[in-house]
Amino acid sequence: MRVGFIGLGIMGAPMAMHLREAGHDLAVFNRTASKCEPVRAKGAKVAATPREAAEGAEVLFICVSDTPDVHGVLFGPDGAAESLAKSSVVVDCSTISADATEEFGERLAAKGVAMLDAPLTGGDVGARNATLTIMVGGEEAVFQRVLPLFETVGKLILHMGPLGAGQRMKVVNQIVCAVTLLGVVEGMRFAEQSGMAMDKVMQVLTSGAAGSWALANYGPRILKGDFAPGFPMKLQSKDLRICMEAVREAGGRYEATALADKLFREAAESGLGDNGTQAMIQLLRRT
Amino acid sequence: MRVGFIGLGIMGAPMAMHLREAGHDLAVFNRTASKCEPVRAKGAKVAATPREAAEGAEVLFICVSDTPDVHGVLFGPDGAAESLAKSSVVVDCSTISADATEEFGERLAAKGVAMLDAPLTGGDVGARNATLTIMVGGEEAVFQRVLPLFETVGKLILHMGPLGAGQRMKVVNQIVCAVTLLGVVEGMRFAEQSGMAMDKVMQVLTSGAAGSWALANYGPRILKGDFAPGFPMKLQSKDLRICMEAVREAGGRYEATALADKLFREAAESGLGDNGTQAMIQLLRRT
């Protein structure tokens, strides 16, 4: 299949590589062109603009950071929308606002271009191992057309509903992840302050009702002082801003989500933005 | 061994039964005497007062709800302290304040009685299956004396440090559990409000970084509308009050813990106290 891919970051680069290795005719675009080198060496074409990456593509993947980035590569100067063919599909794997997604989908539909929102979870490891979870919103028939490509890069692929439903599922996921991590770091911080033997603390916590993916994966990194991203604080903070927009619109009580939004923003804006989310404990250690 | 056991609640009753079945000479006391019947049928002596349960005991287990309850059974009228023999050991499995524990330990030490704090995690299921995690504080030599009894009722048994260290470990555990559960219920609540297919939501959440014991165990109960305790809201709220005392003394930022304390107290005081902690989602559904 002729596939375009925009955004070769920590997630996009290995995904593009898997698509190329599966034999697809691939054109890639990335702001920093050097990131395209590995996949170019495997036979992908490197495009100079989003417009060029989208030219002739049956499916165009976008994997960038935030709502304005998606808007830019689609509708900005030399944007993909200038060249996308009728009946092609835009698959946006970025985590952005569901409302903006619906708006972008409408603008593309006016040109006869379909859209799926397909945010990811599973991290850099999942992208490298093609074990991502992909939450997809959009028309069922379009989902079915793209499904073989999703299966090349992911493991659990779920059609959640109409366009935007993937992003709303991602909101659910990010709320749970962020709040869970707050529990892990506050618990570990109290253990530190109490001078406990941290190996025993981890044994107790992982043995029972306190256990979580966050504890199992971030706990050991915190103990080693390893704050490399995984998932960078500034992206977690960006995702929580999107979560807050979503829960405000839904209405109701989301006090833990609001607290996570506040704390991750504070951490991201006070020197920890490029660290992994586990660096939240560093914020607590400052006081 | 001659063992006394005070408090045959949801945790204490199966623990006492395991000790009796292991062949120990057991005397039990419970405020509601009918709860003693199953273990009496297996040959345990039923005591009329804490003092009587403690008489001649080499080790006296206490498994009650809160700090004043432990104080009462030890030092109240007909309390265990009146009859405890020199060199006997009090093992308090309740979750209470570490500071009060240290105070009780001093009062007992003045009578030549040793004390261990030994709070539990693993829930009613862990108590029934003798797979509890037990976090023990107190002198190493005393811990070693009681270890065979701990091994009769638990699986992971860790000596955390001096008297009070078990309770401080429990604080860590309860912070992580309570905050993690807030993340689970706020995430699930947003999914409900968005009208998502909850089976798919659970598949996504359990597949990746949002996964936790709380999600795996409480998520399905929430979907079934099963709010029976497991762990009752009012005890979670009581534990969080103890957590707040502990983190205030430690100093620093524990904003998620404080939020959990606020929300679980509100839930416990507004008609959900006898429900399991997963009923937190009911509080969110009211708005």
Chai-1 contact restraints between the chains, C-beta under 6 A:
chainA,res_idxA,chainB,res_idxB,connection_type,confidence,min_distance_angstrom,max_distance_angstrom,comment,restraint_id
A,T121,B,G208,contact,1.0,0.0,6.0,A-B,restraint_1
A,G122,B,G208,contact,1.0,0.0,6.0,A-B,restraint_2
A,T133,B,V204,contact,1.0,0.0,6.0,A-B,restraint_3
A,T133,B,S207,contact,1.0,0.0,6.0,A-B,restraint_4
A,T133,B,G208,contact,1.0,0.0,6.0,A-B,restraint_5
A,M135,B,V204,contact,1.0,0.0,6.0,A-B,restraint_6
A,L156,B,S207,contact,1.0,0.0,6.0,A-B,restraint_7
A,L158,B,K200,contact,1.0,0.0,6.0,A-B,restraint_8
A,R168,B,S194,contact,1.0,0.0,6.0,A-B,restraint_9
A,M169,B,V204,contact,1.0,0.0,6.0,A-B,restraint_10
A,V172,B,G187,contact,1.0,0.0,6.0,A-B,restraint_11
A,V172,B,F190,contact,1.0,0.0,6.0,A-B,restraint_12
A,V172,B,A191,contact,1.0,0.0,6.0,A-B,restraint_13
A,N173,B,A210,contact,1.0,0.0,6.0,A-B,restraint_14
A,I175,B,E186,contact,1.0,0.0,6.0,A-B,restraint_15
A,I175,B,G187,contact,1.0,0.0,6.0,A-B,restraint_16
A,V176,B,G183,contact,1.0,0.0,6.0,A-B,restraint_17
A,V176,B,V184,contact,1.0,0.0,6.0,A-B,restraint_18
A,V176,B,G187,contact,1.0,0.0,6.0,A-B,restraint_19
A,V176,B,L205,contact,1.0,0.0,6.0,A-B,restraint_20
A,V176,B,A210,contact,1.0,0.0,6.0,A-B,restraint_21
A,C177,B,A209,contact,1.0,0.0,6.0,A-B,restraint_22
A,C177,B,A210,contact,1.0,0.0,6.0,A-B,restraint_23
A,V179,B,L182,contact,1.0,0.0,6.0,A-B,restraint_24
A,V179,B,G183,contact,1.0,0.0,6.0,A-B,restraint_25
A,T180,B,T180,contact,1.0,0.0,6.0,A-B,restraint_26
A,T180,B,G183,contact,1.0,0.0,6.0,A-B,restraint_27
A,T180,B,S212,contact,1.0,0.0,6.0,A-B,restraint_28
A,L182,B,V179,contact,1.0,0.0,6.0,A-B,restraint_29
A,L182,B,A256,contact,1.0,0.0,6.0,A-B,restraint_30
A,G183,B,V176,contact,1.0,0.0,6.0,A-B,restraint_31
A,G183,B,V179,contact,1.0,0.0,6.0,A-B,restraint_32
A,G183,B,T180,contact,1.0,0.0,6.0,A-B,restraint_33
A,V184,B,V176,contact,1.0,0.0,6.0,A-B,restraint_34
A,E186,B,I175,contact,1.0,0.0,6.0,A-B,restraint_35
A,E186,B,Y254,contact,1.0,0.0,6.0,A-B,restraint_36
A,E186,B,A256,contact,1.0,0.0,6.0,A-B,restraint_37
A,E186,B,T257,contact,1.0,0.0,6.0,A-B,restraint_38
A,G187,B,V172,contact,1.0,0.0,6.0,A-B,restraint_39
A,G187,B,I175,contact,1.0,0.0,6.0,A-B,restraint_40
A,G187,B,V176,contact,1.0,0.0,6.0,A-B,restraint_41
A,F190,B,V172,contact,1.0,0.0,6.0,A-B,restraint_42
A,F190,B,V247,contact,1.0,0.0,6.0,A-B,restraint_43
A,A191,B,V172,contact,1.0,0.0,6.0,A-B,restraint_44
A,Q193,B,A250,contact,1.0,0.0,6.0,A-B,restraint_45
A,S194,B,R168,contact,1.0,0.0,6.0,A-B,restraint_46
A,K200,B,L158,contact,1.0,0.0,6.0,A-B,restraint_47
A,V204,B,T133,contact,1.0,0.0,6.0,A-B,restraint_48
A,V204,B,M135,contact,1.0,0.0,6.0,A-B,restraint_49
A,V204,B,M169,contact,1.0,0.0,6.0,A-B,restraint_50
A,L205,B,V176,contact,1.0,0.0,6.0,A-B,restraint_51
A,S207,B,T133,contact,1.0,0.0,6.0,A-B,restraint_52
A,S207,B,L156,contact,1.0,0.0,6.0,A-B,restraint_53
A,G208,B,T121,contact,1.0,0.0,6.0,A-B,restraint_54
A,G208,B,G122,contact,1.0,0.0,6.0,A-B,restraint_55
A,G208,B,T133,contact,1.0,0.0,6.0,A-B,restraint_56
A,A209,B,C177,contact,1.0,0.0,6.0,A-B,restraint_57
A,A209,B,W213,contact,1.0,0.0,6.0,A-B,restraint_58
A,A210,B,N173,contact,1.0,0.0,6.0,A-B,restraint_59
A,A210,B,V176,contact,1.0,0.0,6.0,A-B,restraint_60
A,A210,B,C177,contact,1.0,0.0,6.0,A-B,restraint_61
A,G211,B,W213,contact,1.0,0.0,6.0,A-B,restraint_62
A,S212,B,T180,contact,1.0,0.0,6.0,A-B,restraint_63
A,S212,B,S212,contact,1.0,0.0,6.0,A-B,restraint_64
A,W213,B,A209,contact,1.0,0.0,6.0,A-B,restraint_65
A,W213,B,G211,contact,1.0,0.0,6.0,A-B,restraint_66
A,V247,B,F190,contact,1.0,0.0,6.0,A-B,restraint_67
A,A250,B,Q193,contact,1.0,0.0,6.0,A-B,restraint_68
A,G252,B,T287,contact,1.0,0.0,6.0,A-B,restraint_69
A,R253,B,L284,contact,1.0,0.0,6.0,A-B,restraint_70
A,R253,B,T287,contact,1.0,0.0,6.0,A-B,restraint_71
A,Y254,B,E186,contact,1.0,0.0,6.0,A-B,restraint_72
A,E255,B,L259,contact,1.0,0.0,6.0,A-B,restraint_73
A,A256,B,L182,contact,1.0,0.0,6.0,A-B,restraint_74
A,A256,B,E186,contact,1.0,0.0,6.0,A-B,restraint_75
A,T257,B,E186,contact,1.0,0.0,6.0,A-B,restraint_76
A,L259,B,E255,contact,1.0,0.0,6.0,A-B,restraint_77
A,L259,B,L259,contact,1.0,0.0,6.0,A-B,restraint_78
A,L284,B,R253,contact,1.0,0.0,6.0,A-B,restraint_79
A,T287,B,G252,contact,1.0,0.0,6.0,A-B,restraint_80
A,T287,B,R253,contact,1.0,0.0,6.0,A-B,restraint_81
